Amino acid sequence: MQRPDLEHNNYYPYYTQTSNRKIGSLYKVVTIMHLSEKSGIVISRYYRNRKTTEIYLEMINNMHNMPELRRESKQICYTDFATEVETVYDLLSSAAKTLLTAKAYKTGYWETTYLKYNRSIHFECDRESINILFGKTKGIDKAEEYQEIDSGQFYKKLNESWNALIEYFKCPKYIRKTAYEPNYKQISKG
């Protein structure tokens, strides 16, 4: 008997999720929106005792292990992905509101990272990623040079980073075989 060819074509975007238990009560959930063969948006959430301890969002444009992640993950539907994004949005906006009165900093010359923190939240963002740590935070690394900035600059950069990602989070109207682009318009033949 001949083995059936079960290789399937993935049309972009599609969504996968992996959840695993780390040490003790630490859980990690990684949700990926696959945009092409080697690019995607990764949303990682870490839990300890059912409380979120870290959120990490990142746009990845040249990920060599994306096919491996696809095989190890469970494919999920758009509504499950949207639920995950909604949860992350609620946590991000809550953390941003909590840090309204905290000082803002930036570091780096070529790749600038913006930072706000207090005793319980450490919030960083740059051009293609957003990272939040919850719980006791260590503050800023004394080895790096930080420049204090106006809070408005931090929130402007946070909005730029978030808005670059939410264009992709909308429910896709068209799927593509090679890569997903959020502003793709179908050309009708008349």
ABEGO torsion letter per residue (X at the ends): XBBBBABBBBBOBBBBBBBBBBBEABBBBBBBBBABAABBBBBBBBBBGGBBABBBBBBBABBAAAAAAAAABBBBBAAAAAAAAAAAAAAAAAAAAAAAABBBBBBEAABBBBBBBBAABBBBBBAABBBBBBEBBAEBBAABBBBBBBAAAAAAAAAAAAAAAAAAABBBABBBAABBBAABBBBBBX
